[in-house]
Amino acid sequence: MQSTTRKRLVVAAAVIAPFVLATAAAIALRMQQAEPPVPITSAKTALTVTLTAPTLANLPLRVSANGTITAWQEASIGPEANGLRLLEVKANVGDRVKKGQVLAVFAAETLEAELAQSQAARAEAQVALAEAAANAERARHLQSSAALAAQQIQQYLSAERAAKARVESAKAFEKNQQLRLAQHRVLAPDDGVISARAATLGAVVPAGQELFRLILGGRLEWRAEVMAQDLARLTVGQAASLTPDGGEPIQGTLRMVAPLVDPQTRNGLVYVDIPAQSFALAGMFARGAFELGSPQALTLPHSAVLLRDGFSYVMRLGAESKVQLTKVTTGRRSDGRVEIVAGLTASDQVVESGGGFLGDGDRVRVVEAASQSTELNKESAKPKESAKPKEIEKPKESEAALKSKETMKSKAPNAPLENTL
């Protein structure tokens, strides 16, 4: 029994061994025929750029300032009469008024009654004066005849003088009442614009309480803060341009430079007159500048200057068509150009635009501005080819593998017969 089993194992091993050997040979041959992977290399292409050089240009020299638009002068308007009831209000905020125009009216019944009383007192004093004057006149006529005592005569004369004084006092009191009656109307002290109103109908207002606030003449000024080192460059009469928030530029004239500098901010105040026809309003914030001239300076376009880490740089063309990141010091800016204070000379060439896509040491291809735009138009006009999928080639089987497959096919039908022995 053991010998029969051993024979079967020997026969099976003899059948399987050629198949295993053929399979191993096919795998080895396939590994030898496989091509090695092609390493992927990425060559950085040179970017196409245009160049520019620093040029001299006239840039305006300005002193910047900012501040608040305020009234040139304001008047506080209130009643002079005390304890009167406000009867009528004839002005409101924003109204333009003329000098002497009625703004408010108080109830005058009490004042009219007091005036009538003062007039009656004056009339009474005048009657008393007439009687005293007649007595004094008779005493003078009798003074030489000694019909009256000297003391009696002196009393008549003194009574006359006292009556005259009472008449003058009554007249003064009547005039005072007339003035109080005239004060029941609140008048505008000057031409201007009403900027605030506190008057309320029916209120009993004490003397001196503010009812209105008036911008005298409607005149406004710009109180701007300027750095201390720039104050010496400003003179009275210089032109100033200011722009309120959300408004159009306004042309003003420097009226005065403050003699003091704030010790906290180290800024000084300057006062600029604003035309009355402007749309500026008191309380608006405005930024502006004072024109000091237009000296020449070395300039570059804005697009050529890069801002990195708080500093200004340009891409300067160096040897072998490579760009170098060069730090520069900038100054004034106007009409799309920037003043180059330090870092470049007039003979240097820098990348005009697109420098943000370049790094220090990158190679570039320099073209003229017109040719660069032509090339870009040509590239955009070319039709894009659709990508077709590549067919994957199947590896060819070796002759040994084919022979091993044929051998297996020829021996496969006999295997079951041997297994059944």
C-alpha positions as a LaTeX table, in Angstrom:
\begin{tabular}{lrrr}
\hline
Residue & $x$ (\AA) & $y$ (\AA) & $z$ (\AA) \\
\hline
Met1 & 0.00 & 0.00 & 0.00 \\
Gln2 & 2.84 & 2.36 & 0.88 \\
Ser3 & 4.67 & 1.57 & $-2.35$ \\
Thr4 & 1.54 & 2.36 & $-4.40$ \\
Thr5 & 1.18 & 5.76 & $-2.72$ \\
Arg6 & 4.85 & 6.53 & $-3.26$ \\
Lys7 & 4.53 & 5.73 & $-6.96$ \\
Arg8 & 1.57 & 8.09 & $-7.30$ \\
Leu9 & 3.51 & 10.96 & $-5.67$ \\
Val10 & 6.47 & 10.41 & $-8.00$ \\
Val11 & 4.23 & 10.47 & $-11.05$ \\
Ala12 & 2.46 & 13.66 & $-9.88$ \\
Ala13 & 5.78 & 15.43 & $-9.21$ \\
Ala14 & 7.03 & 14.43 & $-12.66$ \\
Val15 & 3.93 & 15.96 & $-14.22$ \\
Ile16 & 3.95 & 19.25 & $-12.21$ \\
Ala17 & 7.70 & 19.95 & $-12.35$ \\
Pro18 & 7.83 & 20.98 & $-16.07$ \\
Phe19 & 4.89 & 23.35 & $-15.55$ \\
Val20 & 6.55 & 25.05 & $-12.57$ \\
Leu21 & 9.85 & 25.40 & $-14.42$ \\
Ala22 & 8.13 & 26.86 & $-17.48$ \\
Thr23 & 6.20 & 29.40 & $-15.39$ \\
Ala24 & 9.36 & 30.54 & $-13.58$ \\
Ala25 & 11.19 & 30.96 & $-16.87$ \\
Ala26 & 8.36 & 33.03 & $-18.32$ \\
Ile27 & 8.32 & 35.35 & $-15.30$ \\
Ala28 & 12.08 & 35.85 & $-15.41$ \\
Leu29 & 12.00 & 36.60 & $-19.15$ \\
Arg30 & 9.19 & 39.13 & $-18.69$ \\
Met31 & 11.09 & 40.96 & $-15.97$ \\
Gln32 & 14.14 & 41.20 & $-18.22$ \\
Gln33 & 12.09 & 42.59 & $-21.12$ \\
Ala34 & 10.35 & 45.27 & $-18.98$ \\
Glu35 & 11.68 & 48.77 & $-19.73$ \\
Pro36 & 13.10 & 50.80 & $-16.81$ \\
Pro37 & 10.93 & 53.80 & $-15.70$ \\
Val38 & 11.82 & 57.06 & $-17.37$ \\
Pro39 & 12.65 & 59.68 & $-14.70$ \\
Ile40 & 10.38 & 62.76 & $-14.88$ \\
Thr41 & 12.34 & 65.95 & $-15.19$ \\
Ser42 & 10.70 & 69.37 & $-14.94$ \\
Ala43 & 12.64 & 72.07 & $-16.66$ \\
Lys44 & 11.60 & 75.53 & $-15.48$ \\
Thr45 & 10.72 & 77.64 & $-18.49$ \\
Ala46 & 11.76 & 81.26 & $-18.79$ \\
Leu47 & 8.94 & 83.78 & $-18.38$ \\
Thr48 & 8.44 & 86.47 & $-20.98$ \\
Val49 & 8.72 & 89.99 & $-19.53$ \\
Thr50 & 9.08 & 93.58 & $-20.66$ \\
Leu51 & 11.61 & 95.94 & $-19.15$ \\
Thr52 & 11.59 & 99.56 & $-18.14$ \\
Ala53 & 14.19 & 101.98 & $-16.83$ \\
Pro54 & 13.94 & 104.78 & $-14.22$ \\
Thr55 & 13.13 & 108.11 & $-15.86$ \\
Leu56 & 13.05 & 111.69 & $-14.64$ \\
Ala57 & 9.60 & 113.17 & $-14.09$ \\
Asn58 & 8.09 & 116.18 & $-12.31$ \\
Leu59 & 6.24 & 114.95 & $-9.24$ \\
Pro60 & 4.27 & 117.34 & $-7.02$ \\
Leu61 & 5.72 & 117.91 & $-3.56$ \\
Arg62 & 2.95 & 117.88 & $-0.96$ \\
Val63 & 2.55 & 118.17 & 2.79 \\
Ser64 & $-0.23$ & 115.84 & 3.89 \\
Ala65 & $-2.70$ & 116.81 & 6.62 \\
Asn66 & $-6.00$ & 115.68 & 8.05 \\
Gly67 & $-8.51$ & 117.25 & 10.38 \\
Thr68 & $-12.08$ & 118.36 & 10.99 \\
Ile69 & $-14.18$ & 120.98 & 9.22 \\
Thr70 & $-15.60$ & 123.40 & 11.80 \\
Ala71 & $-17.36$ & 126.74 & 11.96 \\
Trp72 & $-15.12$ & 129.78 & 11.75 \\
Gln73 & $-17.09$ & 131.43 & 14.57 \\
Glu74 & $-20.32$ & 130.49 & 16.31 \\
Ala75 & $-22.76$ & 132.73 & 18.18 \\
Ser76 & $-24.95$ & 131.59 & 21.06 \\
Ile77 & $-28.35$ & 133.28 & 20.85 \\
Gly78 & $-30.70$ & 133.50 & 23.87 \\
Pro79 & $-33.29$ & 135.83 & 25.48 \\
Glu80 & $-32.32$ & 138.92 & 27.47 \\
Ala81 & $-35.66$ & 139.18 & 29.26 \\
Asn82 & $-36.19$ & 136.87 & 32.20 \\
Gly83 & $-39.11$ & 134.61 & 32.93 \\
Leu84 & $-41.07$ & 135.00 & 29.70 \\
Arg85 & $-43.07$ & 132.32 & 27.93 \\
Leu86 & $-41.89$ & 131.34 & 24.44 \\
Leu87 & $-44.77$ & 132.05 & 22.11 \\
Glu88 & $-43.39$ & 131.52 & 18.59 \\
Val89 & $-40.28$ & 130.00 & 16.94 \\
Lys90 & $-39.51$ & 131.32 & 13.46 \\
Ala91 & $-36.18$ & 129.63 & 12.63 \\
Asn92 & $-34.93$ & 126.08 & 12.44 \\
Val93 & $-31.65$ & 124.21 & 11.96 \\
Gly94 & $-30.13$ & 124.85 & 8.53 \\
Asp95 & $-31.95$ & 128.12 & 7.88 \\
Arg96 & $-29.92$ & 131.00 & 6.46 \\
Val97 & $-30.84$ & 134.19 & 8.31 \\
Lys98 & $-30.02$ & 137.86 & 7.95 \\
Lys99 & $-28.87$ & 140.29 & 10.59 \\
Gly100 & $-31.86$ & 141.56 & 12.63 \\
Gln101 & $-34.19$ & 138.79 & 11.47 \\
Val102 & $-36.71$ & 137.62 & 14.11 \\
Leu103 & $-35.90$ & 134.09 & 15.32 \\
Ala104 & $-38.34$ & 133.72 & 18.24 \\
Val105 & $-41.09$ & 135.69 & 19.98 \\
Phe106 & $-42.02$ & 135.67 & 23.68 \\
Ala107 & $-45.36$ & 136.59 & 25.24 \\
Ala108 & $-45.33$ & 140.37 & 25.88 \\
Glu109 & $-48.50$ & 140.93 & 27.97 \\
Thr110 & $-46.59$ & 141.28 & 31.22 \\
Leu111 & $-44.07$ & 143.64 & 29.69 \\
Glu112 & $-46.76$ & 145.78 & 28.12 \\
Ala113 & $-48.52$ & 146.12 & 31.49 \\
Glu114 & $-45.27$ & 147.10 & 33.19 \\
Leu115 & $-44.61$ & 149.66 & 30.46 \\
Ala116 & $-48.05$ & 151.19 & 30.94 \\
Gln117 & $-47.42$ & 151.39 & 34.67 \\
Ser118 & $-44.11$ & 153.16 & 34.11 \\
Gln119 & $-45.75$ & 155.63 & 31.76 \\
Ala120 & $-48.39$ & 156.44 & 34.39 \\
Ala121 & $-45.68$ & 156.94 & 36.99 \\
Arg122 & $-43.90$ & 159.34 & 34.66 \\
Ala123 & $-47.07$ & 161.32 & 34.09 \\
Glu124 & $-47.68$ & 161.54 & 37.83 \\
Ala125 & $-44.13$ & 162.74 & 38.37 \\
Gln126 & $-44.56$ & 165.40 & 35.72 \\
Val127 & $-47.74$ & 166.69 & 37.42 \\
Ala128 & $-45.93$ & 166.86 & 40.73 \\
Leu129 & $-43.09$ & 168.69 & 39.01 \\
Ala130 & $-45.46$ & 171.29 & 37.57 \\
Glu131 & $-46.94$ & 171.99 & 41.00 \\
Ala132 & $-43.52$ & 172.18 & 42.63 \\
Ala133 & $-42.26$ & 174.47 & 39.88 \\
Ala134 & $-45.21$ & 176.86 & 40.39 \\
Asn135 & $-44.65$ & 177.01 & 44.15 \\
Ala136 & $-40.97$ & 177.65 & 43.64 \\
Glu137 & $-41.70$ & 180.43 & 41.17 \\
Arg138 & $-44.04$ & 182.23 & 43.64 \\
Ala139 & $-41.45$ & 181.84 & 46.37 \\
Arg140 & $-38.85$ & 183.54 & 44.23 \\
His141 & $-41.18$ & 186.51 & 43.62 \\
Leu142 & $-41.83$ & 186.87 & 47.36 \\
Gln143 & $-38.23$ & 186.46 & 48.38 \\
Ser144 & $-37.42$ & 190.18 & 48.00 \\
Ser145 & $-40.53$ & 191.34 & 49.89 \\
Ala146 & $-39.79$ & 189.30 & 52.98 \\
Ala147 & $-43.38$ & 188.02 & 53.01 \\
Leu148 & $-42.12$ & 184.47 & 53.44 \\
Ala149 & $-39.45$ & 183.17 & 55.66 \\
Ala150 & $-36.21$ & 182.17 & 54.04 \\
Gln151 & $-36.69$ & 178.63 & 55.30 \\
Gln152 & $-40.07$ & 178.35 & 53.61 \\
Ile153 & $-38.69$ & 179.66 & 50.37 \\
Gln154 & $-35.86$ & 177.10 & 50.52 \\
Gln155 & $-38.35$ & 174.25 & 50.96 \\
Tyr156 & $-40.28$ & 175.27 & 47.83 \\
Leu157 & $-37.10$ & 175.42 & 45.80 \\
Ser158 & $-35.96$ & 172.00 & 47.11 \\
Ala159 & $-39.37$ & 170.47 & 46.33 \\
Glu160 & $-39.03$ & 171.68 & 42.75 \\
Arg161 & $-35.63$ & 170.03 & 42.34 \\
Ala162 & $-36.95$ & 166.77 & 43.90 \\
Ala163 & $-39.91$ & 166.78 & 41.52 \\
Lys164 & $-37.56$ & 167.15 & 38.56 \\
Ala165 & $-35.51$ & 164.17 & 39.79 \\
Arg166 & $-38.63$ & 162.03 & 40.16 \\
Val167 & $-39.62$ & 162.88 & 36.59 \\
Glu168 & $-36.19$ & 161.83 & 35.31 \\
Ser169 & $-36.40$ & 158.59 & 37.31 \\
Ala170 & $-39.85$ & 157.85 & 35.90 \\
Lys171 & $-38.57$ & 158.47 & 32.39 \\
Ala172 & $-35.61$ & 156.08 & 32.92 \\
Phe173 & $-37.91$ & 153.39 & 34.31 \\
Glu174 & $-40.22$ & 153.84 & 31.33 \\
Lys175 & $-37.29$ & 153.49 & 28.95 \\
Asn176 & $-36.19$ & 150.32 & 30.73 \\
Gln177 & $-39.66$ & 148.87 & 30.27 \\
Gln178 & $-39.59$ & 149.81 & 26.61 \\
Leu179 & $-36.30$ & 147.96 & 26.23 \\
Arg180 & $-37.68$ & 144.89 & 27.98 \\
Leu181 & $-40.69$ & 144.98 & 25.71 \\
Ala182 & $-38.42$ & 145.11 & 22.66 \\
Gln183 & $-36.51$ & 142.10 & 24.04 \\
His184 & $-39.52$ & 139.83 & 23.79 \\
Arg185 & $-38.30$ & 139.22 & 20.21 \\
Val186 & $-35.03$ & 137.29 & 19.67 \\
Leu187 & $-33.10$ & 138.70 & 16.71 \\
Ala188 & $-30.19$ & 137.33 & 14.66 \\
Pro189 & $-26.96$ & 139.19 & 15.57 \\
Asp190 & $-25.43$ & 138.65 & 12.11 \\
Asp191 & $-25.88$ & 136.86 & 8.80 \\
Gly192 & $-25.32$ & 133.15 & 9.03 \\
Val193 & $-26.72$ & 129.62 & 9.25 \\
Ile194 & $-28.60$ & 128.16 & 12.21 \\
Ser195 & $-26.55$ & 125.15 & 13.33 \\
Ala196 & $-28.48$ & 124.20 & 16.50 \\
Arg197 & $-31.87$ & 124.91 & 18.08 \\
Ala198 & $-32.96$ & 124.38 & 21.69 \\
Ala199 & $-36.09$ & 126.56 & 21.64 \\
Thr200 & $-39.34$ & 124.83 & 22.69 \\
Leu201 & $-42.77$ & 126.38 & 22.36 \\
Gly202 & $-44.42$ & 127.20 & 25.68 \\
Ala203 & $-41.25$ & 127.04 & 27.73 \\
Val204 & $-40.54$ & 129.77 & 30.30 \\
Val205 & $-36.93$ & 130.56 & 29.60 \\
Pro206 & $-34.55$ & 132.36 & 31.97 \\
Ala207 & $-32.37$ & 135.16 & 30.67 \\
Gly208 & $-29.22$ & 133.99 & 28.91 \\
Gln209 & $-30.32$ & 130.42 & 28.15 \\
Glu210 & $-29.23$ & 129.33 & 24.66 \\
Leu211 & $-32.06$ & 129.02 & 22.15 \\
Phe212 & $-30.09$ & 128.95 & 18.89 \\
Arg213 & $-26.52$ & 128.53 & 17.68 \\
Leu214 & $-25.48$ & 130.51 & 14.62 \\
Ile215 & $-22.51$ & 129.99 & 12.27 \\
Leu216 & $-21.50$ & 133.58 & 11.58 \\
Gly217 & $-21.59$ & 134.31 & 7.88 \\
Gly218 & $-21.97$ & 130.58 & 7.14 \\
Arg219 & $-18.17$ & 130.55 & 7.07 \\
Leu220 & $-16.34$ & 127.25 & 7.58 \\
Glu221 & $-12.69$ & 126.38 & 8.05 \\
Trp222 & $-10.56$ & 123.24 & 8.00 \\
Arg223 & $-8.54$ & 122.73 & 11.17 \\
Ala224 & $-5.90$ & 120.30 & 10.01 \\
Glu225 & $-3.08$ & 118.60 & 11.90 \\
Val226 & 0.39 & 118.80 & 10.34 \\
Met227 & 3.59 & 117.21 & 11.60 \\
Ala228 & 5.88 & 119.62 & 13.41 \\
Gln229 & 8.75 & 119.24 & 10.92 \\
Asp230 & 6.47 & 120.36 & 8.06 \\
Leu231 & 5.09 & 123.50 & 9.73 \\
Ala232 & 8.09 & 125.61 & 8.69 \\
Arg233 & 7.38 & 124.81 & 5.01 \\
Leu234 & 3.89 & 126.32 & 5.15 \\
Thr235 & 3.11 & 129.99 & 4.70 \\
Val236 & $-0.09$ & 132.00 & 4.92 \\
Gly237 & $-1.88$ & 132.21 & 1.57 \\
Gln238 & $-0.77$ & 128.82 & 0.24 \\
Ala239 & $-3.30$ & 126.75 & $-1.69$ \\
Ala240 & $-4.67$ & 123.63 & $-0.05$ \\
Ser241 & $-6.73$ & 120.79 & $-1.44$ \\
Leu242 & $-8.95$ & 118.81 & 0.92 \\
Thr243 & $-11.42$ & 115.99 & 0.36 \\
Pro244 & $-14.17$ & 115.32 & 2.90 \\
Asp245 & $-15.27$ & 111.74 & 3.45 \\
Gly246 & $-17.53$ & 110.81 & 0.58 \\
Gly247 & $-17.21$ & 114.21 & $-1.08$ \\
Glu248 & $-15.44$ & 115.99 & $-3.90$ \\
Pro249 & $-12.11$ & 117.84 & $-3.56$ \\
Ile250 & $-12.32$ & 121.42 & $-2.28$ \\
Gln251 & $-9.76$ & 124.16 & $-2.85$ \\
Gly252 & $-8.98$ & 126.32 & 0.18 \\
Thr253 & $-6.48$ & 128.92 & 1.35 \\
Leu254 & $-4.20$ & 128.70 & 4.37 \\
Arg255 & $-5.26$ & 131.46 & 6.77 \\
Met256 & $-3.15$ & 130.86 & 9.86 \\
Val257 & $-0.57$ & 128.50 & 11.35 \\
Ala258 & $-0.99$ & 127.86 & 15.07 \\
Pro259 & 1.93 & 129.07 & 17.21 \\
Leu260 & 1.84 & 125.94 & 19.41 \\
Val261 & 2.51 & 122.23 & 18.85 \\
Asp262 & 0.66 & 119.55 & 20.79 \\
Pro263 & 3.23 & 117.92 & 23.13 \\
Gln264 & 1.37 & 114.59 & 22.96 \\
Thr265 & 1.00 & 114.15 & 19.21 \\
Arg266 & 3.83 & 116.47 & 18.08 \\
Asn267 & 1.43 & 117.94 & 15.51 \\
Gly268 & 0.48 & 121.55 & 14.90 \\
Leu269 & $-2.84$ & 123.02 & 13.80 \\
Val270 & $-3.30$ & 124.99 & 10.60 \\
Tyr271 & $-6.47$ & 126.88 & 9.67 \\
Val272 & $-7.69$ & 126.76 & 6.07 \\
Asp273 & $-10.57$ & 128.92 & 4.81 \\
Ile274 & $-13.20$ & 127.03 & 2.81 \\
Pro275 & $-15.31$ & 128.75 & 0.13 \\
Ala276 & $-18.91$ & 129.40 & 1.16 \\
Gln277 & $-20.26$ & 127.71 & $-1.99$ \\
Ser278 & $-18.74$ & 124.32 & $-1.12$ \\
Phe279 & $-20.85$ & 121.39 & 0.02 \\
Ala280 & $-18.73$ & 120.82 & 3.13 \\
Leu281 & $-20.51$ & 120.63 & 6.47 \\
Ala282 & $-19.26$ & 121.41 & 9.95 \\
Gly283 & $-18.08$ & 118.29 & 11.75 \\
Met284 & $-16.94$ & 116.41 & 8.63 \\
Phe285 & $-13.51$ & 114.77 & 8.59 \\
Ala286 & $-11.29$ & 115.64 & 5.64 \\
Arg287 & $-7.89$ & 114.65 & 4.29 \\
Gly288 & $-5.83$ & 116.96 & 2.17 \\
Ala289 & $-2.45$ & 118.34 & 1.21 \\
Phe290 & $-0.60$ & 121.58 & 0.61 \\
Glu291 & 1.14 & 122.00 & $-2.76$ \\
Leu292 & 4.81 & 123.03 & $-2.44$ \\
Gly293 & 5.97 & 122.65 & $-6.06$ \\
Ser294 & 6.91 & 119.92 & $-8.57$ \\
Pro295 & 10.66 & 119.13 & $-8.51$ \\
Gln296 & 12.13 & 116.42 & $-10.77$ \\
Ala297 & 12.73 & 112.91 & $-9.46$ \\
Leu298 & 13.74 & 109.41 & $-10.67$ \\
Thr299 & 10.53 & 107.45 & $-11.14$ \\
Leu300 & 9.20 & 104.00 & $-12.08$ \\
Pro301 & 5.68 & 102.76 & $-12.89$ \\
His302 & 3.64 & 101.51 & $-9.95$ \\
Ser303 & 3.51 & 98.03 & $-11.46$ \\
Ala304 & 7.31 & 97.70 & $-11.31$ \\
Val305 & 7.52 & 98.16 & $-7.53$ \\
Leu306 & 6.76 & 95.17 & $-5.29$ \\
Leu307 & 5.84 & 95.33 & $-1.62$ \\
Arg308 & 7.17 & 92.47 & 0.49 \\
Asp309 & 7.44 & 92.34 & 4.28 \\
Gly310 & 6.84 & 96.08 & 4.50 \\
Phe311 & 9.69 & 96.98 & 2.12 \\
Ser312 & 9.75 & 97.97 & $-1.55$ \\
Tyr313 & 11.58 & 95.85 & $-4.13$ \\
Val314 & 12.08 & 95.69 & $-7.91$ \\
Met315 & 13.17 & 92.85 & $-10.20$ \\
Arg316 & 16.38 & 94.19 & $-11.77$ \\
Leu317 & 17.77 & 92.47 & $-14.86$ \\
Gly318 & 21.23 & 91.04 & $-14.29$ \\
Ala319 & 23.71 & 88.86 & $-16.16$ \\
Glu320 & 22.61 & 85.80 & $-18.22$ \\
Ser321 & 19.03 & 87.16 & $-18.42$ \\
Lys322 & 18.45 & 86.51 & $-14.73$ \\
Val323 & 16.54 & 88.88 & $-12.46$ \\
Gln324 & 17.75 & 90.04 & $-9.08$ \\
Leu325 & 15.44 & 91.09 & $-6.25$ \\
Thr326 & 16.66 & 94.61 & $-5.40$ \\
Lys327 & 15.48 & 96.65 & $-2.41$ \\
Val328 & 14.65 & 100.30 & $-3.13$ \\
Thr329 & 13.53 & 103.33 & $-1.15$ \\
Thr330 & 10.40 & 105.01 & $-2.49$ \\
Gly331 & 9.09 & 108.53 & $-2.04$ \\
Arg332 & 6.31 & 110.52 & $-3.69$ \\
Arg333 & 3.57 & 108.92 & $-5.79$ \\
Ser334 & 1.56 & 110.57 & $-8.52$ \\
Asp335 & $-0.16$ & 109.67 & $-11.82$ \\
Gly336 & 0.81 & 106.01 & $-11.69$ \\
Arg337 & 4.52 & 106.61 & $-10.99$ \\
Val338 & 6.64 & 106.17 & $-7.87$ \\
Glu339 & 9.73 & 108.17 & $-6.90$ \\
Ile340 & 12.84 & 106.03 & $-6.40$ \\
Val341 & 14.93 & 107.73 & $-3.73$ \\
Ala342 & 17.66 & 105.07 & $-3.43$ \\
Gly343 & 18.55 & 101.59 & $-4.72$ \\
Leu344 & 18.62 & 102.17 & $-8.50$ \\
Thr345 & 20.37 & 104.26 & $-11.11$ \\
Ala346 & 19.07 & 105.65 & $-14.38$ \\
Ser347 & 20.91 & 102.92 & $-16.35$ \\
Asp348 & 19.32 & 99.96 & $-14.54$ \\
Gln349 & 16.58 & 97.94 & $-16.18$ \\
Val350 & 13.76 & 96.38 & $-14.19$ \\
Val351 & 10.74 & 94.21 & $-14.94$ \\
Glu352 & 7.84 & 96.50 & $-15.76$ \\
Ser353 & 4.99 & 94.26 & $-14.59$ \\
Gly354 & 4.41 & 90.75 & $-13.31$ \\
Gly355 & 7.40 & 90.80 & $-10.99$ \\
Gly356 & 5.34 & 89.12 & $-8.28$ \\
Phe357 & 5.48 & 85.85 & $-10.27$ \\
Leu358 & 9.29 & 85.87 & $-10.36$ \\
Gly359 & 11.85 & 84.86 & $-7.80$ \\
Asp360 & 15.38 & 86.00 & $-7.18$ \\
Gly361 & 17.64 & 84.45 & $-9.84$ \\
Asp362 & 14.89 & 83.38 & $-12.27$ \\
Arg363 & 15.75 & 83.42 & $-15.95$ \\
Val364 & 13.52 & 85.57 & $-18.15$ \\
Arg365 & 13.00 & 86.19 & $-21.83$ \\
Val366 & 12.95 & 89.90 & $-22.65$ \\
Val367 & 10.64 & 91.17 & $-25.39$ \\
Glu368 & 9.24 & 94.51 & $-26.36$ \\
Ala369 & 5.81 & 95.42 & $-25.07$ \\
Ala370 & 4.21 & 95.28 & $-28.56$ \\
Ser371 & 5.77 & 91.91 & $-29.47$ \\
Gln372 & 4.76 & 90.38 & $-26.14$ \\
Ser373 & 1.12 & 91.27 & $-26.69$ \\
Thr374 & 1.31 & 89.84 & $-30.25$ \\
Glu375 & 2.71 & 86.52 & $-28.98$ \\
Leu376 & 0.04 & 86.28 & $-26.32$ \\
Asn377 & $-2.67$ & 86.85 & $-28.94$ \\
Lys378 & $-1.19$ & 84.14 & $-31.18$ \\
Glu379 & $-1.04$ & 81.62 & $-28.35$ \\
Ser380 & $-4.62$ & 82.34 & $-27.36$ \\
Ala381 & $-5.72$ & 81.93 & $-31.03$ \\
Lys382 & $-4.20$ & 78.41 & $-31.40$ \\
Pro383 & $-6.80$ & 75.59 & $-31.12$ \\
Lys384 & $-6.16$ & 73.23 & $-28.28$ \\
Glu385 & $-5.64$ & 69.57 & $-29.26$ \\
Ser386 & $-7.86$ & 67.13 & $-27.47$ \\
Ala387 & $-5.97$ & 64.58 & $-25.47$ \\
Lys388 & $-6.50$ & 61.01 & $-26.76$ \\
Pro389 & $-6.05$ & 58.05 & $-24.45$ \\
Lys390 & $-3.02$ & 55.93 & $-25.25$ \\
Glu391 & $-3.48$ & 52.27 & $-25.95$ \\
Ile392 & $-1.75$ & 50.02 & $-23.48$ \\
Glu393 & 0.39 & 47.44 & $-25.24$ \\
Lys394 & 0.20 & 43.93 & $-23.89$ \\
Pro395 & 3.55 & 42.28 & $-23.20$ \\
Lys396 & 4.46 & 39.52 & $-25.65$ \\
Glu397 & 4.83 & 36.04 & $-24.23$ \\
Ser398 & 8.11 & 34.24 & $-24.70$ \\
Glu399 & 8.53 & 31.01 & $-26.66$ \\
Ala400 & 9.27 & 29.05 & $-23.50$ \\
Ala401 & 5.99 & 30.17 & $-21.97$ \\
Leu402 & 4.10 & 29.13 & $-25.08$ \\
Lys403 & 5.76 & 25.72 & $-25.09$ \\
Ser404 & 4.94 & 25.22 & $-21.42$ \\
Lys405 & 1.27 & 26.02 & $-22.07$ \\
Glu406 & 1.15 & 23.50 & $-24.97$ \\
Thr407 & 2.73 & 20.85 & $-22.79$ \\
Met408 & 0.15 & 21.45 & $-20.05$ \\
Lys409 & $-2.71$ & 21.21 & $-22.57$ \\
Ser410 & $-1.36$ & 17.93 & $-23.97$ \\
Lys411 & $-0.85$ & 16.36 & $-20.55$ \\
Ala412 & $-3.99$ & 17.66 & $-18.89$ \\
Pro413 & $-6.36$ & 14.84 & $-20.18$ \\
Asn414 & $-4.00$ & 12.06 & $-18.91$ \\
Ala415 & $-3.71$ & 13.51 & $-15.39$ \\
Pro416 & $-7.07$ & 12.18 & $-14.15$ \\
Leu417 & $-6.23$ & 8.66 & $-15.41$ \\
Glu418 & $-2.95$ & 8.55 & $-13.51$ \\
Asn419 & $-4.64$ & 9.84 & $-10.36$ \\
Thr420 & $-7.13$ & 6.99 & $-10.54$ \\
Leu421 & $-4.42$ & 4.26 & $-10.59$ \\
\hline
\end{tabular}
